[in-house]
Amino acid sequence: MYPTTVEANGVTLGIEQLGDPAAPLVLCVGGPTMLSWPDRLCAALARGAHRVVRYDLRDAGASLTLDPDAPSYTLRDLAADAAALARELDDRPAHLAGIGVGGMVAQVAALDHPDAFCALTLAGTRPVAPGPVDDDLPDHDAATMERLFGRPMPDWSDREAVTDFAADGAAILGDDPAAARAAAARIWDRTPGTAPAVQLANQLGMVFSRLDCGPRWRERLPGLAMPTLVVHGRRDPFFPVGNGEALAREIPGARLLVLEGASTRIPDAAAEEVATAMQALDRPPPEPDDGSRTGQAGQDPDPAEQRREADLAGGVPDQRDRERGGDAEDQHHGRRRPGPALPVDGPDGEAPADGAERTEDGQDDQPRRHRGVDPRVGVLRVAGPDVIAQHRPGQEGRDGRGDGQREAGVHQG
């Protein structure tokens, strides 16, 4: 990757680019700095024939820094930055990806500027901004937040003290302390000064606790009409996984990738799987194979296939659901009907001893390994359009504003 800056929407934004400049663009919104997007994931996307650009939000990294204690811009200004940057970098619509607080920026950008984007990836985020959550969304884990924010702040001018602070915070959150230490060191090196407000903006995304994030956008999500992937760590205590599940339900056709062993960060072990899922959004749907169901031209249809088609057209609901992959579409009421419970293979491909099943909401009651997959980086494919995989490595404030330190972004990097 090589760093540079670009003028977009009247501000200077720090960016890094990787891959073929002529390839389709994946634009990764920092959360708040570009380093929240792991190097390994960006490299995997570039190998998949994409141009990857990750960038710093305002008041972070190499982007314009003015006064993080009193930002004069809003969440919608940050969304407009994303759209302007996408248009500056490529004439074609971009695949927009946001992580943590950057995922909030990405949601609003896709809603306010749909012509600038062709696909959307949302990682470790939620459908409302910092502040009290909606009643149906899980809030931050209270005990974890008490430990995380009960620590004394480091001397922000001391690089080693800052990296120690980050590693300790990662251990509390369930992330990799070594990876967090390395990321914090790189963030410190890229931060324009050691003033506490500037360091807090870069290391902890504290700007979002002071940012005007109104008006609400959750109610607009069902109007999104672009392919969407939601990625979330099963063990995330900051934005618990129910937030990612809610996002996937709100956005029509969204796919959900749950990283079973992950917390707030995307671990390197999951990079290839996440990249593959992101790249799948950019591929057109397969053409229907007419011959496979109705017989090749000039041939009589297979009677067994005709019987199967008749079953699908008028068979019992559970049979149709199984054939179609879990969640079936209720043609009469226009709603999704939960698919049947599916058995979960144990490590050797047999039914688990405890008889665990995948429940009707698409979740298994205990983590499992899939037959034939490295258990350290296992992938469990799940039937249905909403949950595409589970990867196993080793309200908004009702007034639209943040609410103190605990509402800052934890997906720093």
PyMOL commands that set and color helices and strands:
alter all, ss='L'
color gray80, all
select helices_A, chain A and resi 34-36+39-47+75-89+101-112+114-116+142-149+159-173+177-190+196-203+206-209+218-223+241-250+268-281+290-294+303-314+317-324+405-407
alter helices_A, ss='H'
color red, helices_A
select strands_A, chain A and resi 2-8+11-18+25-29+51-55+94-99+117-123+228-233+255-259+328-330+335-337+342-343+357-358+377-381+387-393
alter strands_A, ss='S'
color yellow, strands_A
deselect
rebuild
show_as cartoon
